Amino acid sequence: MIYVINGEPNSGKDSFVEFCCGTTKKVRNISSIDCIRKASKELRMQGDRKFLCELKRFADYYCDHSFQYLKSELGKANYDVAFVHI
């Protein structure tokens, strides 16, 4: 089962996932910004949330990055429940 979570930064999305983990053995918690954050660090282009948002928007526009990344991550491992932050 896959649940999509959407919300403002620091609104409790990860806390909600942690709360739900107590009832399920295998949980995936994936954010569409994770790979963008990692890429910005590798490129030494660390910035604030606005920068990451713009970089994600650019990657989505040119190569549908968020969808491709999330599809790849969801296909990697066994899980009972997945939470996808968009």
Sequence and secondary structure as in RCSB ss.txt:
>XXXX:A:sequence
MIYVINGEPNSGKDSFVEFCCGTTKKVRNISSIDCIRKASKELRMQGDRKFLCELKRFADYYCDHSFQYLKSELG
KANYDVAFVHI
>XXXX:A:secstr
 EEEE   TTSSHHHHHHHHHTT SSEEEEETTHHHHHHHHHTT    HHHHHHHHHHHHHHH HHHHHHHHHHH
HS  SEEEEE 
